[in-house]
Amino acid sequence: MATDPDAEVDVELFSIVRVYKSGRFERLTGDDVVPAGVDPDTGVASKDVVIDPNAGISARLFLPDVSCLPHAKLPVLVYYHGGGFCIESPFSSRYTSFLNSLVAKAKAIAVSVCYRLAPEHPLPTAYHDSLAALRWVASHADGGEESWLAEHGDLGRLFVSGDSAGANIAHHVARLAGISGLGTGARIKGAALIHPYFWGEEPVGSETRDRETREKAERLWRLVCPGTTGMDDTLINPLAEGAPGLKGLACERVLVEVAGDDLLRERGRAYYDGLKASGWGGEAEMVETEGEGHVFHLDNPASDKALAFMDRLVAFLNRD
């Protein structure tokens, strides 16, 4: 009896997605949705907005309790969620909870971007969506349609950040902003790259040499970016030969966070070293959290190390 290729599993990739012999794709996590509103624990308000109805780009905005800061202008953080470019959204419980906490502590506005996911919308779609969302935020430098940004946001203190795939996106939008600008008086003050999803054909440092793991990493990349040139595509390896270089990043400060037990740790270290050696004129910092894995701060946000990470991110956003 013939096996149904639509039911036969070809490969499961990092407990994120399952691919069947037929090519059918199944998300294994990251599809829960919680409503926007006022968080009772932090007092942070959130709401969902449509940025571009034709492209399907939206975001969840977060505003701290401004009752005691009625005339204050607050830093603005544009955040890109992780999930290998193929799972998760700003509307999930883990990202809503994380940004409620961050916004409350940093007294900042956050715009958590809902970019279109692969494989239905293969890369570079996510980069285009994410840059469009950043430009929409920046358009509020002199007012604009979104009252939270126009009334409370200081677009002179604009930050980009993300974890995993979102950190990859944050890098690329900062790079692209350095080429084409944001078209307004807004400027990117800093970029915080949390456990960035970079990779390459050849291992760097103590990165795994395990063939199966590296093959799965390549399968995932080719799934989300079918037009790729390979694992040294500059979208996944910003240090590859022929990459645009890091000197033109359009921000003053960069924070790179890596985790000691993370498969991607060595790539974050290499990015930091490459940035320092690039001739870029800003200030770079790297912090490694030993004994923790990928996005540990989302998996166990109440742990001492996750709270220390949160304090560093708050300080990064609030530093002059």
N, C-alpha and C positions, 0 to 999 in steps of 0.2 A: 504493500500500500504506500502510495507516494506521500511524503511529508509535506504539509502545508507550509510554504515558505513565509507566509504571513504570520505563522504561529511559532516558527522555529527561530530561536535566539541565535544571532550571529555573534554579538559581543555586548557586554555590559561595561560601561566606561565610568569608573570611579564612583559608582553608586549614584550617578547623576542621571544617566540616560541608558536606555536599552535599545539596541538596533537589531532588527530581525532580518532574516535572509532575504526577504522581499524588499528590504530598504525601509520598511515601516519603522517609525521612530516613536519611542515612548519616554516621556519624562517620569522620573521616579520620585521626585521631590520638588519642593519650591513652588507649588501651585495654590497654596492657601491664600485667602484674602481676608483682611479685617477692615472694617469701615473706618473712615476718617472721623474726626471729632475732637473733643477735648479729653485728654488723658487725665484721669483722676489722680494719678500718682505724681505727675510732674506739673500739671496745669498747662502743658503745651497743647496748642490747638493745631489741627491739621485739616487740610481740605484738598480735594483733587481738582486739577485743572487740565483743560485741553490746550496744548500748545499749538499743534498743527493738526486740524481734523482731517485734512486730506492725506497726510502721511501717517496719521495714527500715532502721533507723539503726544504723550501726556506726562503728568508729574503729580507727586504728592508734596504739598508745601507744608512746612512746619514753622510755627511762630511761638516763641516763648511767651509767658505771661508778661505783657507789657504794661499792666496796670500801674506798676511802680516805676515804669520807665516810659512815660507817655510821649516824650519828645526825643527819645534816644534813637540814633541811627545805628543799626546793628550790622555786624559782619554777615555776609551772604555766602553760604556753602552750597555749591552744586555737587550733588552726590550721585555716583553711578554704582548701582548694585552689582554684586558678583553673580557667579553661577555659570561659568564656562560659556558665556554668550548665549546659552540655550535654556536656562531655567531662571526662576525667581522673578520678582517684580518689586517695586516700591510699596506695593499694597499688601505684602506678606507680613505676618506677625513678627518675624525676626527683624526685618528692616524698619518696620514702624516702631517697634520697641526700642531698637538701637538709636534711631534718630530722635525719638522723644527724649531719651536720656541725654544724648549729646546736645541737643538744642537747649534743654533746660539748664545744663551745666555751663555751656558756652555763651548763653544769651545771644544766640545767633539765629538767623533764618536759614532753613535748609530747603533746598529744592531737590527732591529725589526723583530722578528722571526715569521714565518708563520708555526705554528704547525698544525697538522691535527685535524679537528673538530669532536666532537661527534654530533649526535649518529652514524654517518657512521663509525667513528673511535673512539670507546668508550675508556674512560680512562682505563688503564694508558697510552694510546698512546701519549697524549699531553706531559706527563712528559718525556717519552723516547725521543720524538722529540726535546724537549726543552733542555734536557741535551746534546744531540748530537750536537745541534747548539752551545751551550756554549763551548763544547770541540773543535768544528771547529774553533771558534773565538780564543780560547786559543792556538790553534796549530800555530798561527801566532806570537808567542812570539819571535821566532828566525827567522822571515821571513815567507814566505808562498805565496800561489797562489793569494790571494786577495790583490792588491796593496794598497788600501786605508788603510787596517789594517797593512800590512807589513811596509809601508813607514811612516805612520802618527800615528799609534796606540802605546800607552804605555800599554802593558799588565800587567805591575806591578800596574796599576791603573784600574783594571777591576771591573765593577759594574754590578749587576743584579737588575732589577726592573720590576714592572708591576702593573696594576690596577685590582682590583676585582679578577677574575679567574687568571689573569696574576700575581697578587701578591701571590696567592696560589702557582702558578708554581715557582715563584722566590724563595719562601721559600724552596720548595722541591728540586730545583736544588742546592741551597746552602747547604742543608742537605746532598744530595747525593755526592756533591763534597767533603764534609768533610769525607765521607766514602772511596770513590774510587779515590779522587784527580782529577786533570785535565790533568795529564800526561805531563805537560810542565812546563816552568818557570813562567807561568802566575799564578796569585793568585787573588782571589776575595777581593777587598778592602772593598766593602760595598754592602748592599742590602737595597733597598727602597721599602717598601710594602705599596701600595696606596689603601686604602679602601679594605683590603684583604677579599676574599671570603672564610671564614671559617664558620662552623656551628656545631651543635651538637644535640643530642637527647633531652637534657634538657636545658631550657633557662638559660642564665647567666646574672647576673646583672639586668638591667632594660629591657633586650631584650623582644620582644613581646611574649605574651602567647597566642595570637590569634590562634585558632586551624586551621582555613582555611589558614592563612598565612604560618604556620608551615607545613601544609600538602602540600602546593604548593612548599615550599622549598625542601621537601623530594621528591616530584615528579620530580622536576628538577634534583636533584642529582642522583636519580635512572635512569633517562633518559640518563644522560651523563656517568654514571658509573654503568651499569647494574649488574656487578659482585660484587657490594659493600656489605659489611657486615652490612650497615645501617648508620645512621647519626652520629655514633661515630667511623666510619671508620677513620683511622688515616690520610687518604688523605684529608678529609674535616675537621677533628678535630684533629689538631696536639697536643692538650692537653689531649686527651682521654687516659683512662687507657690502658697501653700497647704500647703507642706511642713511637717512637724511642727517643724522648727527643730533647731538643733544644741546649743542651750543645755543640754538635758537629758541629754547623753551621760553614761553612768554610768562614767566613768573619770577618773583624775587627770591622765594624760598621753596625748598623741597624737603619733605620728610618722607623717608622710606622706612616702613616697618616690616620686619621679617620675623619669622618664628623658627626656633631652633630645630623643631621636628617636622618642618614643612618641606614637602617635596620641591617646592619652588624657592626655597631659601637662597640657594646659590645664585639664582637669577636676580633676586633683589639685591644681593651684595654686589654682583657684577654691574648692575645698573647704577648703583651708587658710585662705584669706583669709576665707571665710564663717565658719569656726569661730572665728577670732580676733575677728571682729566680732559674734559671736552673744551675748556675755555669759556664755558658758561659763567656769567659774572655773578650769579646768585649765591645763596648760602644753602648748603646741603647738610642734612643730618640723617644718620641711619641708626635705628635702635633694633636690637635683636632681643626677643623674649625667649629665653632658654626653656627647654622642656615642654614647649607647647606646639601644637600643630596648626594647620591652616585654618584661618578665621576662628581661632579659639575664642575671641572676644564675643562672637555671635553665638557660639555653642554653649558657653558658660559665662555669661556676662557678669555674674555676681562674684566670680573668683577674684582673688587679690590681684593677679596679673592682668586680668581684663580691666579691673578698676584703675590700675596703674596706667594701662594703655589709654583708657578714656581720659585720664588726667593729662597725659602728654598731648593728646589730640586737642583737648580744650585749650591748653596753653599755646599750642601752635596757632590756633584760630584767634586767640586774644592778644598775642604778642604784637607790639608796635613794630 
